[in-house]
Amino acid sequence: MKRSFSKVLRTLVVAAGLSLSLASGLSYAERAQMVPLPSPSGVDHPLYVPANPNKLADGTQAQSQPANPSIFTAPNADPQNYVSIPDRQAGVLIQRAGQEWRLIRNGIITVYGGWLLAIAFFGIVAMYILKGSIKLHEPLSGMKIKRFSLFDRFVHWTMAASFLALTFTGLMILYGKYFAMPVMGGVAYGAFLDVCKNIHNFTGPLFTLCIVIFFLLFAHKNLPGKGDMAWFLSFGGIFSGKHVPAGFFNGGEKVWFWFGMTFLGLVISASGFVLDMIVPFMQIEYLRGTMQIANIIHSSAAILMTAMAMGHIYIGTIGMQGSIDGMKTGYVDATWAKEHHELWYDKLNK
C-alpha cells in the first residue's frame, strides 16, 4: 500500500512540474515574439531588414538600433575587429574598398581601356588603308649598313615575344569572359584561364629583365638631340610625306623608349611583382587593399602600353618599307638609313 501510494505521488509531482514548465513557456512566448529564420527565397523577415540601409556605412544605423540583428551592421566596415588568429585581414568580414575596386576594374578600366585599344587598332587600320606602307623615295642601293648587333636583336625579340604573351593572356584575363567564355563554356574557359594566368605570371619577370637590359643598351642613343623638335613639329612627316632628318632614333622612337617601354614597362613590372608577391629587396604586406591598388595600376599601365605598342609594331613591320630589316638581319639599306635617319647616316660617313 505504501509502495503504491509513493508511485502515485511521484507521478503527480512529475505531471505538476511538466504543467508548470509548459505554462511558463507559453507565458514567455506571449511576452517576447520569437524572430523567425530567413525565408528560403532569400527575402528576410522585416525584423532583419535595417530601418535605413543607407546608414549602414557610417554606423548611424547601428547606433540607433544597437540590437539590430542584421549581419551587415558591424562587419561591413574597414576598422579591424578582434580575431584570435594571426591573419590581420580576418578582422574585416566585408571590405568596402573591394566593391570600389570592382567598379573601377569592371567599369573605368574595362570600358575605357577597351575603347582606347579599339581606337588605336582601327586608327592604324584606317591609316594603312588610306596611306598604305610608307615607301622610300629612292630605290634601294644594295649597300648594307650595320644597325643592331646579334645580342641587341636577341634581347629585342625576347622582349617582343614576352610582351605578346603577356598582352594576349592579360587581355584574356580582363576581357575573356565577355567573348571567350560564351563560346568555350564555363569549365573549359576556367581551365584555359588558369593556363593563361600561369603563363602571365611566369613570363612577367622575363619581360622585366629584357626591359632593364634593353635600357642599358640603348639609353645613351635615346637622349634628346638635334632634329627631335623638328620631328615632333612635323609629326615625323607622316602626313606631309616630307623627309625629316633624325639621329639613330627619331623623336617618336625616343618617346616610345622613355615613356612606353621604360616608364610604363617598369610600372607594369613593379605592380606585377606585387600581384605575384615576389617583390625583392623590401618587405611588403600583401593585403587586399595593396593588391587592389596594384591591380588598378597594373591594368591601366598595361592597356596604355599596349595601345602605344600597336603603333610601334605597325611602323616597325608593314607600316614602313625596310624598317624591320634592322631587327631581322642587323643591317639596313643605305637608302633607308639616309632617308629616315639622315643625321646618323651622315655621322657614319664622316
Backbone hydrogen bonds, N-H to C=O, Kabsch-Sander energy under -0.5 kcal/mol:
donor,donor_aa,acceptor,acceptor_aa,energy
5,F,1,M,-2.3
6,S,2,K,-2.1
7,K,3,R,-1.7
8,V,4,S,-2.0
9,L,5,F,-2.3
10,R,6,S,-2.2
11,T,7,K,-2.1
12,L,8,V,-2.2
13,V,9,L,-2.2
14,V,10,R,-2.4
15,A,11,T,-2.3
16,A,12,L,-2.4
17,G,13,V,-2.3
18,L,14,V,-2.4
19,S,15,A,-2.2
20,L,16,A,-2.5
21,S,17,G,-2.3
22,L,18,L,-2.4
23,A,19,S,-2.4
24,S,20,L,-2.5
25,G,21,S,-2.0
26,L,22,L,-2.2
27,S,23,A,-2.1
28,Y,24,S,-2.1
29,A,25,G,-2.2
30,E,26,L,-1.7
31,R,27,S,-1.3
32,A,28,Y,-2.4
33,Q,31,R,-0.5
39,S,43,V,-0.9
42,G,39,S,-1.7
44,D,42,G,-0.7
48,Y,45,H,-2.7
49,V,45,H,-0.7
49,V,46,P,-0.6
55,K,52,N,-1.9
56,L,53,P,-1.7
59,G,55,K,-0.8
59,G,56,L,-0.6
60,T,55,K,-0.6
61,Q,55,K,-1.3
63,Q,59,G,-1.6
64,S,60,T,-2.2
65,Q,61,Q,-2.1
68,N,65,Q,-2.2
73,T,70,S,-1.0
77,A,75,P,-2.6
81,N,91,G,-1.1
88,R,86,P,-0.6
90,A,87,D,-0.9
91,G,88,R,-1.6
92,V,89,Q,-1.8
93,L,91,G,-0.5
94,I,75,P,-1.4
95,Q,93,L,-0.5
96,R,94,I,-0.7
98,G,95,Q,-1.2
99,Q,95,Q,-0.6
99,Q,96,R,-0.8
100,E,96,R,-1.3
101,W,97,A,-2.5
102,R,98,G,-2.2
103,L,99,Q,-2.1
104,I,100,E,-2.1
105,R,101,W,-2.9
106,N,102,R,-2.7
107,G,103,L,-1.2
108,I,103,L,-0.7
109,I,104,I,-2.7
110,T,105,R,-1.7
111,V,107,G,-2.0
112,Y,107,G,-0.6
112,Y,108,I,-1.6
113,G,108,I,-0.7
113,G,109,I,-1.5
114,G,110,T,-1.5
115,W,111,V,-2.0
116,L,112,Y,-2.2
117,L,113,G,-2.3
118,A,114,G,-2.3
119,I,115,W,-2.7
120,A,116,L,-2.3
121,F,117,L,-2.5
122,F,118,A,-2.7
123,G,119,I,-2.0
124,I,120,A,-1.8
125,V,121,F,-2.2
126,A,122,F,-2.4
127,M,123,G,-2.1
128,Y,124,I,-2.4
129,I,125,V,-2.2
130,L,126,A,-2.6
131,K,127,M,-2.9
132,G,127,M,-0.9
132,G,128,Y,-0.8
134,I,319,G,-2.4
135,K,133,S,-0.7
144,K,142,G,-0.5
145,I,332,V,-2.8
147,R,330,G,-3.5
148,F,330,G,-1.6
153,R,149,S,-2.1
154,F,150,L,-2.2
155,V,151,F,-2.4
156,H,152,D,-2.3
157,W,153,R,-2.7
158,T,154,F,-2.0
159,M,155,V,-2.5
160,A,156,H,-2.6
161,A,157,W,-2.5
162,S,158,T,-2.3
163,F,159,M,-2.3
164,L,160,A,-2.4
165,A,161,A,-2.2
166,L,162,S,-2.5
167,T,163,F,-2.8
168,F,164,L,-2.6
169,T,165,A,-2.2
170,G,166,L,-2.5
171,L,167,T,-2.6
172,M,168,F,-1.9
173,I,169,T,-2.1
174,L,170,G,-2.1
175,Y,171,L,-3.3
176,G,171,L,-0.5
176,G,172,M,-1.6
178,Y,175,Y,-1.8
179,F,175,Y,-0.8
179,F,176,G,-0.6
180,A,176,G,-2.4
181,M,176,G,-1.8
184,M,180,A,-3.0
185,G,181,M,-2.7
189,Y,185,G,-2.4
190,G,186,G,-2.2
191,A,187,V,-1.9
192,F,188,A,-2.5
193,L,189,Y,-2.9
194,D,190,G,-1.6
195,V,191,A,-1.7
196,C,192,F,-2.3
197,K,193,L,-2.5
198,N,194,D,-1.8
199,I,195,V,-2.4
200,H,196,C,-2.6
201,N,197,K,-2.5
202,F,198,N,-2.3
203,T,199,I,-1.9
204,G,200,H,-1.4
207,F,203,T,-2.0
208,T,204,G,-2.2
209,L,205,P,-2.3
210,C,206,L,-2.1
211,I,207,F,-2.0
212,V,208,T,-2.2
213,I,209,L,-2.3
214,F,210,C,-2.8
215,F,211,I,-2.3
216,L,212,V,-2.0
217,L,213,I,-1.8
218,F,214,F,-1.9
219,A,215,F,-1.8
222,N,218,F,-0.6
222,N,219,A,-1.2
223,L,220,H,-0.5
228,D,225,G,-1.5
231,W,227,G,-1.7
232,F,228,D,-2.2
233,L,229,M,-2.5
234,S,230,A,-1.4
235,F,232,F,-1.2
236,G,231,W,-2.9
237,G,234,S,-2.0
238,I,235,F,-1.4
241,G,237,G,-2.2
247,G,249,F,-0.6
254,K,250,N,-1.9
255,V,251,G,-2.0
256,W,252,G,-2.1
257,F,253,E,-2.3
258,W,254,K,-2.7
259,F,255,V,-2.4
260,G,255,V,-1.3
261,M,256,W,-3.6
262,T,257,F,-2.2
263,F,258,W,-2.0
264,L,259,F,-2.7
265,G,260,G,-0.6
266,L,262,T,-2.3
267,V,263,F,-2.4
268,I,264,L,-2.8
269,S,265,G,-2.2
270,A,266,L,-2.9
271,S,267,V,-2.4
272,G,268,I,-2.2
273,F,269,S,-2.4
274,V,270,A,-1.6
275,L,271,S,-2.1
276,D,272,G,-2.2
277,M,273,F,-0.6
277,M,274,V,-0.8
278,I,273,F,-2.7
284,I,282,M,-0.6
286,Y,284,I,-0.8
287,L,285,E,-2.1
291,M,287,L,-2.3
292,Q,288,R,-2.3
293,I,289,G,-2.1
294,A,290,T,-2.3
295,N,291,M,-2.3
296,I,292,Q,-1.9
297,I,293,I,-2.4
298,H,294,A,-2.8
299,S,295,N,-2.5
300,S,296,I,-2.2
301,A,297,I,-2.4
302,A,298,H,-2.1
303,I,299,S,-2.2
304,L,300,S,-2.0
305,M,301,A,-2.6
306,T,302,A,-2.3
307,A,303,I,-2.1
308,M,304,L,-2.0
309,A,305,M,-2.7
310,M,306,T,-1.5
311,G,307,A,-0.9
312,H,308,M,-1.7
313,I,309,A,-3.0
314,Y,310,M,-2.3
315,I,311,G,-2.5
316,G,312,H,-1.9
317,T,313,I,-0.6
317,T,314,Y,-1.0
319,G,314,Y,-3.1
321,Q,134,I,-2.7
323,S,320,M,-1.5
325,D,322,G,-0.5
328,K,324,I,-1.4
329,T,325,D,-2.8
330,G,325,D,-1.0
330,G,326,G,-0.6
331,Y,325,D,-0.6
332,V,145,I,-2.5
334,A,143,M,-2.3
337,A,333,D,-2.4
338,K,334,A,-2.5
339,E,335,T,-2.0
340,H,336,W,-2.5
341,H,337,A,-1.9
343,L,246,A,-1.5
344,W,246,A,-1.2
345,Y,341,H,-2.3
346,D,342,E,-3.1
347,K,343,L,-1.7
348,L,344,W,-1.7
349,N,345,Y,-1.4
350,K,347,K,-0.8
